[in-house]
Amino acid sequence: MRNKVLLLTLSCICLFIVVNANFVHACSPIPWNFEEAYESKAMVYGKVADISEDGRKVTLAVTSYAGPGKAPQTIYLPETIDNRSKYPAGNACPDFSMKFKSGEEYVFFLSDIPPNLKLLSPSWITASQVENGQVVVGYPNGETDSLEDRLQAFAQSKDYTIQSPNDHSPVWGKSDKLLVPSMIIVGLRIMLGRI
């Protein structure tokens, strides 16, 4: 009888731990490490020059680039995505996508470059903050390592060289911003030409 009570007690404790562990982790972000970013087509390091869409959309002044083609001098990055609308009904998990602040430095992970510029994980970790040459390489604990070493390791794994932009470097993502004003100007010229 004593063994049955002990076994029942241990079973209840284990069940309680398993149920609580699943409940707690249901809304916790999964751990992340920098090696996951090696799935990127390119990595770009720079300073956030401007933000919009509540910090979700960034204009990045590029410092270093590891990827195909020529290093850009400025990138108008696509915005990060709040995926909570896709969660099941009744799910109260927070938004795990990133928001940025002007003046901060990040290394961004790109799944594609222009003409199809895309962030690696727009609703999750798509960049890692950099301070004093140290980049965050793990979450949730915030471990850091040398940005230079991490960029070099990524570049070597893809046979890239790390590049810095110059005055003749391209600007990425700006064409979308100019499309509507350009269409308006062309439309006005056509209308005025007919009058």
C-alpha positions as YAML, in Angstrom:
chain: A
units: angstrom
residues:
- id: 1
  name: MET
  ca: [0.00, 0.00, 0.00]
- id: 2
  name: ARG
  ca: [2.81, 2.36, 0.90]
- id: 3
  name: ASN
  ca: [4.46, 1.76, -2.51]
- id: 4
  name: LYS
  ca: [1.19, 2.53, -4.30]
- id: 5
  name: VAL
  ca: [0.78, 5.83, -2.45]
- id: 6
  name: LEU
  ca: [4.40, 6.76, -3.19]
- id: 7
  name: LEU
  ca: [3.99, 5.80, -6.86]
- id: 8
  name: LEU
  ca: [0.73, 7.76, -7.12]
- id: 9
  name: THR
  ca: [2.34, 10.81, -5.48]
- id: 10
  name: LEU
  ca: [5.33, 10.70, -7.84]
- id: 11
  name: SER
  ca: [3.02, 10.29, -10.83]
- id: 12
  name: CYS
  ca: [0.99, 13.33, -9.77]
- id: 13
  name: ILE
  ca: [4.13, 15.41, -9.30]
- id: 14
  name: CYS
  ca: [5.47, 14.40, -12.73]
- id: 15
  name: LEU
  ca: [2.12, 15.14, -14.37]
- id: 16
  name: PHE
  ca: [1.98, 18.54, -12.65]
- id: 17
  name: ILE
  ca: [5.50, 19.40, -13.87]
- id: 18
  name: VAL
  ca: [4.77, 18.29, -17.44]
- id: 19
  name: VAL
  ca: [1.48, 20.22, -17.62]
- id: 20
  name: ASN
  ca: [3.03, 23.38, -16.15]
- id: 21
  name: ALA
  ca: [6.10, 23.12, -18.39]
- id: 22
  name: ASN
  ca: [3.92, 22.90, -21.50]
- id: 23
  name: PHE
  ca: [1.75, 25.79, -20.35]
- id: 24
  name: VAL
  ca: [4.73, 28.01, -19.57]
- id: 25
  name: HIS
  ca: [6.52, 27.28, -22.86]
- id: 26
  name: ALA
  ca: [3.41, 27.65, -24.99]
- id: 27
  name: CYS
  ca: [3.91, 31.43, -25.04]
- id: 28
  name: SER
  ca: [7.65, 31.59, -24.49]
- id: 29
  name: PRO
  ca: [9.91, 32.19, -27.46]
- id: 30
  name: ILE
  ca: [12.04, 29.21, -28.36]
- id: 31
  name: PRO
  ca: [15.77, 29.61, -27.75]
- id: 32
  name: TRP
  ca: [17.75, 31.10, -30.63]
- id: 33
  name: ASN
  ca: [21.44, 31.06, -31.53]
- id: 34
  name: PHE
  ca: [23.40, 32.92, -34.19]
- id: 35
  name: GLU
  ca: [24.12, 29.79, -36.22]
- id: 36
  name: GLU
  ca: [20.43, 29.75, -37.25]
- id: 37
  name: ALA
  ca: [21.15, 32.97, -39.16]
- id: 38
  name: TYR
  ca: [23.58, 31.05, -41.41]
- id: 39
  name: GLU
  ca: [20.48, 30.13, -43.45]
- id: 40
  name: SER
  ca: [20.61, 33.73, -44.72]
- id: 41
  name: LYS
  ca: [21.58, 34.60, -48.26]
- id: 42
  name: ALA
  ca: [23.31, 37.71, -46.91]
- id: 43
  name: MET
  ca: [24.13, 39.50, -43.66]
- id: 44
  name: VAL
  ca: [24.39, 43.25, -43.43]
- id: 45
  name: TYR
  ca: [25.67, 45.28, -40.49]
- id: 46
  name: GLY
  ca: [24.88, 48.93, -39.96]
- id: 47
  name: LYS
  ca: [23.23, 51.70, -37.99]
- id: 48
  name: VAL
  ca: [19.49, 52.35, -38.01]
- id: 49
  name: ALA
  ca: [19.21, 55.78, -39.67]
- id: 50
  name: ASP
  ca: [15.40, 56.00, -39.61]
- id: 51
  name: ILE
  ca: [12.36, 53.99, -38.58]
- id: 52
  name: SER
  ca: [8.68, 53.92, -39.48]
- id: 53
  name: GLU
  ca: [5.66, 51.70, -38.83]
- id: 54
  name: ASP
  ca: [6.25, 51.82, -35.04]
- id: 55
  name: GLY
  ca: [9.86, 50.64, -35.39]
- id: 56
  name: ARG
  ca: [9.05, 47.76, -37.73]
- id: 57
  name: LYS
  ca: [10.45, 49.33, -40.91]
- id: 58
  name: VAL
  ca: [14.09, 50.42, -40.98]
- id: 59
  name: THR
  ca: [16.37, 52.54, -43.12]
- id: 60
  name: LEU
  ca: [19.83, 51.09, -42.53]
- id: 61
  name: ALA
  ca: [23.11, 52.94, -43.14]
- id: 62
  name: VAL
  ca: [25.35, 50.02, -44.10]
- id: 63
  name: THR
  ca: [28.80, 49.53, -42.55]
- id: 64
  name: SER
  ca: [29.62, 45.96, -43.65]
- id: 65
  name: TYR
  ca: [28.05, 43.45, -46.00]
- id: 66
  name: ALA
  ca: [28.58, 39.71, -46.52]
- id: 67
  name: GLY
  ca: [26.61, 38.45, -49.48]
- id: 68
  name: PRO
  ca: [26.43, 38.17, -53.25]
- id: 69
  name: GLY
  ca: [26.97, 41.21, -55.44]
- id: 70
  name: LYS
  ca: [28.12, 44.65, -54.39]
- id: 71
  name: ALA
  ca: [27.67, 46.08, -50.87]
- id: 72
  name: PRO
  ca: [24.76, 48.56, -50.63]
- id: 73
  name: GLN
  ca: [25.27, 51.93, -48.95]
- id: 74
  name: THR
  ca: [21.68, 52.20, -47.68]
- id: 75
  name: ILE
  ca: [18.87, 49.67, -47.37]
- id: 76
  name: TYR
  ca: [15.16, 50.43, -46.96]
- id: 77
  name: LEU
  ca: [14.32, 47.13, -45.29]
- id: 78
  name: PRO
  ca: [10.90, 45.45, -45.42]
- id: 79
  name: GLU
  ca: [8.94, 45.66, -42.19]
- id: 80
  name: THR
  ca: [8.80, 42.98, -39.53]
- id: 81
  name: ILE
  ca: [5.47, 41.18, -39.12]
- id: 82
  name: ASP
  ca: [3.21, 40.73, -36.09]
- id: 83
  name: ASN
  ca: [1.81, 37.21, -36.64]
- id: 84
  name: ARG
  ca: [-0.65, 37.20, -33.72]
- id: 85
  name: SER
  ca: [-3.60, 37.28, -36.12]
- id: 86
  name: LYS
  ca: [-2.52, 33.81, -37.29]
- id: 87
  name: TYR
  ca: [-2.49, 32.35, -33.76]
- id: 88
  name: PRO
  ca: [-5.34, 29.96, -32.84]
- id: 89
  name: ALA
  ca: [-8.43, 31.52, -31.22]
- id: 90
  name: GLY
  ca: [-7.96, 32.18, -27.52]
- id: 91
  name: ASN
  ca: [-4.16, 32.21, -27.77]
- id: 92
  name: ALA
  ca: [-2.84, 35.15, -25.76]
- id: 93
  name: CYS
  ca: [0.83, 34.86, -26.74]
- id: 94
  name: PRO
  ca: [2.72, 38.12, -27.32]
- id: 95
  name: ASP
  ca: [4.20, 39.41, -30.57]
- id: 96
  name: PHE
  ca: [7.70, 37.94, -30.95]
- id: 97
  name: SER
  ca: [8.69, 40.02, -34.00]
- id: 98
  name: MET
  ca: [11.37, 42.68, -33.72]
- id: 99
  name: LYS
  ca: [11.05, 46.45, -33.47]
- id: 100
  name: PHE
  ca: [14.01, 48.78, -33.84]
- id: 101
  name: LYS
  ca: [15.18, 52.21, -32.62]
- id: 102
  name: SER
  ca: [17.05, 54.91, -34.53]
- id: 103
  name: GLY
  ca: [20.74, 55.09, -33.74]
- id: 104
  name: GLU
  ca: [21.09, 51.44, -32.70]
- id: 105
  name: GLU
  ca: [23.37, 49.04, -34.56]
- id: 106
  name: TYR
  ca: [22.29, 45.63, -35.85]
- id: 107
  name: VAL
  ca: [23.36, 42.85, -38.14]
- id: 108
  name: PHE
  ca: [20.35, 41.95, -40.31]
- id: 109
  name: PHE
  ca: [19.75, 38.52, -41.82]
- id: 110
  name: LEU
  ca: [18.40, 38.58, -45.37]
- id: 111
  name: SER
  ca: [16.79, 35.58, -47.05]
- id: 112
  name: ASP
  ca: [17.02, 37.37, -50.40]
- id: 113
  name: ILE
  ca: [18.50, 40.52, -51.90]
- id: 114
  name: PRO
  ca: [17.04, 42.85, -54.55]
- id: 115
  name: PRO
  ca: [15.04, 42.63, -56.66]
- id: 116
  name: ASN
  ca: [13.26, 40.40, -54.06]
- id: 117
  name: LEU
  ca: [14.59, 41.92, -50.82]
- id: 118
  name: LYS
  ca: [13.35, 39.82, -47.87]
- id: 119
  name: LEU
  ca: [14.14, 39.46, -44.18]
- id: 120
  name: LEU
  ca: [15.06, 35.95, -43.02]
- id: 121
  name: SER
  ca: [12.42, 35.73, -40.26]
- id: 122
  name: PRO
  ca: [10.17, 38.81, -40.33]
- id: 123
  name: SER
  ca: [7.95, 37.54, -37.49]
- id: 124
  name: TRP
  ca: [10.82, 36.31, -35.31]
- id: 125
  name: ILE
  ca: [14.53, 37.18, -34.94]
- id: 126
  name: THR
  ca: [15.64, 38.82, -38.16]
- id: 127
  name: ALA
  ca: [18.51, 40.86, -36.74]
- id: 128
  name: SER
  ca: [20.86, 40.86, -33.80]
- id: 129
  name: GLN
  ca: [21.88, 43.94, -31.84]
- id: 130
  name: VAL
  ca: [25.50, 45.07, -31.84]
- id: 131
  name: GLU
  ca: [27.22, 47.13, -29.13]
- id: 132
  name: ASN
  ca: [30.93, 47.95, -28.98]
- id: 133
  name: GLY
  ca: [31.73, 45.35, -31.64]
- id: 134
  name: GLN
  ca: [29.89, 42.60, -29.76]
- id: 135
  name: VAL
  ca: [26.83, 40.95, -31.31]
- id: 136
  name: VAL
  ca: [24.12, 39.08, -29.42]
- id: 137
  name: VAL
  ca: [24.51, 35.40, -30.41]
- id: 138
  name: GLY
  ca: [21.96, 33.70, -28.16]
- id: 139
  name: TYR
  ca: [18.49, 34.20, -26.70]
- id: 140
  name: PRO
  ca: [17.03, 34.22, -24.12]
- id: 141
  name: ASN
  ca: [20.31, 34.63, -22.17]
- id: 142
  name: GLY
  ca: [21.80, 37.35, -24.38]
- id: 143
  name: GLU
  ca: [25.24, 35.80, -24.92]
- id: 144
  name: THR
  ca: [27.57, 37.95, -27.05]
- id: 145
  name: ASP
  ca: [30.59, 37.40, -29.30]
- id: 146
  name: SER
  ca: [32.76, 39.41, -31.68]
- id: 147
  name: LEU
  ca: [30.74, 40.72, -34.64]
- id: 148
  name: GLU
  ca: [33.83, 40.61, -36.84]
- id: 149
  name: ASP
  ca: [34.39, 36.90, -36.03]
- id: 150
  name: ARG
  ca: [30.74, 36.02, -36.67]
- id: 151
  name: LEU
  ca: [30.55, 37.91, -39.98]
- id: 152
  name: GLN
  ca: [33.83, 36.32, -41.08]
- id: 153
  name: ALA
  ca: [32.56, 32.81, -40.20]
- id: 154
  name: PHE
  ca: [29.34, 33.44, -42.18]
- id: 155
  name: ALA
  ca: [31.26, 34.86, -45.16]
- id: 156
  name: GLN
  ca: [33.63, 31.87, -45.21]
- id: 157
  name: SER
  ca: [30.74, 29.40, -45.02]
- id: 158
  name: LYS
  ca: [29.22, 30.95, -48.18]
- id: 159
  name: ASP
  ca: [32.47, 31.86, -50.01]
- id: 160
  name: TYR
  ca: [31.74, 35.60, -49.68]
- id: 161
  name: THR
  ca: [34.07, 38.46, -48.80]
- id: 162
  name: ILE
  ca: [33.10, 41.11, -46.30]
- id: 163
  name: GLN
  ca: [32.61, 44.40, -48.14]
- id: 164
  name: SER
  ca: [32.15, 48.02, -47.13]
- id: 165
  name: PRO
  ca: [30.03, 50.37, -49.25]
- id: 166
  name: ASN
  ca: [31.43, 53.35, -51.15]
- id: 167
  name: ASP
  ca: [29.92, 56.43, -52.82]
- id: 168
  name: HIS
  ca: [28.96, 54.39, -55.90]
- id: 169
  name: SER
  ca: [27.28, 51.58, -53.96]
- id: 170
  name: PRO
  ca: [23.61, 50.90, -54.70]
- id: 171
  name: VAL
  ca: [20.64, 51.82, -52.53]
- id: 172
  name: TRP
  ca: [18.33, 48.87, -51.90]
- id: 173
  name: GLY
  ca: [14.57, 48.98, -51.40]
- id: 174
  name: LYS
  ca: [14.13, 52.64, -52.36]
- id: 175
  name: SER
  ca: [12.38, 51.99, -55.66]
- id: 176
  name: ASP
  ca: [9.19, 51.00, -53.81]
- id: 177
  name: LYS
  ca: [9.17, 54.37, -52.04]
- id: 178
  name: LEU
  ca: [9.55, 56.26, -55.33]
- id: 179
  name: LEU
  ca: [7.03, 54.27, -57.36]
- id: 180
  name: VAL
  ca: [3.83, 56.06, -56.25]
- id: 181
  name: PRO
  ca: [5.22, 59.64, -56.46]
- id: 182
  name: SER
  ca: [6.70, 58.84, -59.89]
- id: 183
  name: MET
  ca: [3.35, 57.53, -61.11]
- id: 184
  name: ILE
  ca: [1.61, 60.68, -59.84]
- id: 185
  name: ILE
  ca: [4.09, 62.93, -61.66]
- id: 186
  name: VAL
  ca: [3.72, 60.96, -64.91]
- id: 187
  name: GLY
  ca: [-0.08, 61.07, -64.55]
- id: 188
  name: LEU
  ca: [-0.05, 64.84, -64.00]
- id: 189
  name: ARG
  ca: [2.20, 65.38, -67.03]
- id: 190
  name: ILE
  ca: [-0.15, 63.34, -69.21]
- id: 191
  name: MET
  ca: [-3.22, 65.21, -67.92]
- id: 192
  name: LEU
  ca: [-1.58, 68.64, -68.31]
- id: 193
  name: GLY
  ca: [-0.33, 67.75, -71.77]
- id: 194
  name: ARG
  ca: [-3.90, 67.06, -72.90]
- id: 195
  name: ILE
  ca: [-5.27, 70.38, -71.65]
...
